[in-house]
Amino acid sequence: MGTRLTIALDAMGGDHGPSVVVPAALGFLRQRPDAELILVGREEAIQPHLKEAAPGAALRIHHATQEVAMDELPSRALRNKKDSSMRVAIDLVKRGEADACVSAGNTGALMATARFVLKTLAQVDRPAIIAAVPSLDGQTHMLDLGANVDCTAEHLLQFAVMGSELVRAVVGIASPRVGLLNIGQEEIKGNEQVRQAHELLAASSLNYIGYVEGDDIYVGEVDLVVTDGFVGNVALKTSEGAAKFMAHLLRQHFNRNLLSRLAALAALPVLRGFRRTVDPRRYNGASLLGLQGIVIKSHGGADVLAFENAIHIAAKEINTKVIARIQHEVAAHLNLARGFGLEQQRAVG
Amino acid sequence: MGTRLTIALDAMGGDHGPSVVVPAALGFLRQRPDAELILVGREEAIQPHLKEAAPGAALRIHHATQEVAMDELPSRALRNKKDSSMRVAIDLVKRGEADACVSAGNTGALMATARFVLKTLAQVDRPAIIAAVPSLDGQTHMLDLGANVDCTAEHLLQFAVMGSELVRAVVGIASPRVGLLNIGQEEIKGNEQVRQAHELLAASSLNYIGYVEGDDIYVGEVDLVVTDGFVGNVALKTSEGAAKFMAHLLRQHFNRNLLSRLAALAALPVLRGFRRTVDPRRYNGASLLGLQGIVIKSHGGADVLAFENAIHIAAKEINTKVIARIQHEVAAHLNLARGFGLEQQRAVG
């Protein structure tokens, strides 16, 4: 690794492996000729997709003999796949030979392996998964998207601190508005850990705006939505489902008969623009946050454009030195919060 | 109450009170001249909206002096508002003077009051809120949508039994496919109560198809999605947010310039058809399930068409004798399940 940014790509991960990862790498390098990419995986599987592009300083293959299956149990992958493309890509980050890695492989195995190899940042109990969704005024980041099913209030505070710093670094918002996902009913507002997290967040120096509800994610009045991994994953998947359903219905209506198909022809440029705006590929790439290294998870079914976007997210996190910044913030905020927690306990006891 | 169906309407509830409820009642009666509606609330507030329509056998006013505010605490409403339009509408159901009631008032107060006045069905620990969302092959029902923040596996089973019978009765599906909402990661599949509920559902005689994820709600491969009230509420609100966001972007793209506005003109009939299909007003009306009476919750911001739809849902539940059917199913299923639970305990202990 020189002064240029270097990203290791798990070339065998995802539903499509090197047939997507290699063209995405080539596409990325056309836009970022200053970068260096390492394709990790079986050389004989990667080589055919390189075609005329000769490996060189900017793009090289790092051979790895194994692959992690999309349905493989994380614990088994961790134990039995020490030379998998996923594991070796993470090892390269650990050894400082890459500044980040990107994988479209199985989320559970990626998280377990990254956590084992890279370790969490000091004072972070659990890593979380964060990604951006489009909103009326740009984008909203949300975490955790599925790494942690059960979270304490303290975990949610850690997520908020890390996520807030990531948004500050990557999106460039000086003081990201942080919201805690809750439901709107009075008196049964949230469960116990949400109410406790609310107290911790209100006492923190984050720009905490209070509770937000599911529909607020898309309104653009919050930059970071904090929730546990079960709720966050359901919210994300449900949104994707609703958006796909709307798109399907729109197509169906335009395909109904000759007249509607003519209307579709007239509306084609508009519909294309609309589709580009909501294209989920433009948002592909979730970050595993809280680790001592940058690990980006691409959607398993990502195509070339989508995977390329995930590489751009890795590059952005490298350029903005996101890990060092998060480590700094975590140390500052969580020391305070722990002090606060102790005082609270003393006051109660 | 004669042999015709009689529905009590909380005329003062919701953001718009009688200005929405009264025209909705008149609209409903034009389609269902066999029905009888009772407008509950302050006579002097209701009367002006009746205009030329003279109250008669089919439509009468039942005076109630108080109103429950949209942000009023449920416990306070229950204690202090014994002559509220909401409370009196529920009392009419309790006394058998109405077969159902519909309110656009505050959800927490409606649930608390309905539960206090009507009581839950035998063997039902907690009522839940259920509603339908559109899906590729028609509609999917989901519960709980916010009544219960923390649920045990046993509660989730009760929701599944009640919801399944409601879908069978109201939608007319002989054997509704029941799915348990979960997230897709292996090894961390769900939290403890979801895993336990999975066992109970698999052992039940329901048509349980297993875990479903957030995006499955819209695909139409499941008729009933079961989850706790926190997750269900977030899923519903997030979907609404995503759908509104898509609709907003579509409008924005068609309004961009002269050419796109011309395209919108050409596509107008198609866009209207699309909008009709996804119109959330057509899905307005959630049922408070598990009570000894039919209580329908309309969205607080419902307009005339939306509120009318909620009255139609009440009528459908009356006609299909949903409460008696649910009570019968609950008795059959939950006795079995409790037996099963005991045997399990014995086997373990």
Interface residues (C-beta under 8 A of the other chain):
Chain A: D71 L73 P74 S75 N106 T107 G108 P134 S135 L136 G146 A147 V149 D150 L181 I183 G184 Q185 E186 E187 I188 G190 N191 E192 E213 G214 D215 D216 I217 Y218 V219 T227 G229 F230 V231 N233 V234 A235 L236 K237 T238 S239 E240 G241 A242 A243 K244 F245 M246 A247 H248 L249 L250 H253 F254 R256 L259 S260 L262 A263 A264 A266 A267 L268 P269 V270 L271 G273 F274 T277 V278
Chain B: D71 E72 L73 P74 S75 N106 T107 G108 P134 S135 L136 G146 A147 V149 D150 L181 I183 G184 Q185 E186 E187 I188 G190 N191 E192 E213 G214 D215 D216 I217 Y218 V219 T227 G229 F230 V231 N233 V234 A235 L236 K237 T238 S239 E240 G241 A242 A243 K244 F245 M246 A247 H248 L249 L250 H253 F254 R256 L259 S260 L262 A263 A264 A266 A267 P269 V270 L271 G273 F274 T277 V278
